[in-house]
């Protein structure tokens, strides 16, 4: 059970690290903050608390994906639609 949770935590860290490459403030900024967050909770041993932290991390992944999709949408909109100066 503990090895499965450990694998889930490592997978979460790798996913977040991958998503952080395109973070608006830079990959180095994101990587430092990510490492601090994981190091802060490294002593947690309770499996239920670990599951809660993993769920929070998955929520952060969804938020990052939404941020990136929004940025992509805005860039596409800016390319293909002219701004209406009469509004």
C-alpha positions, 0 to 999 in steps of 0.5 A: 500500500505504501509503495503504491502511494509512493508511486502515485506521489512520484507520478504526480511530481513528474506530471507537475514538473512536466506541466511547469515547463510552460508556466508564465513566470518561468519553469525555474520559478515553478520548479522551485515552488514545486520542490518546496511544496513537496519537501514541506509535506515529506514527513507525512506518513498518514495514508489518508493525508497523503491521498488528500495531498495527492487530490490537491495536486491533481486539482492543481494539474487541472488548474494549470491545464485550464490556464494553458488552454485559456492562454492558447485560446486568447492567442488564437483569438488575437491572431484570427479576430480583429479587435473592434475599436467601436465597442 
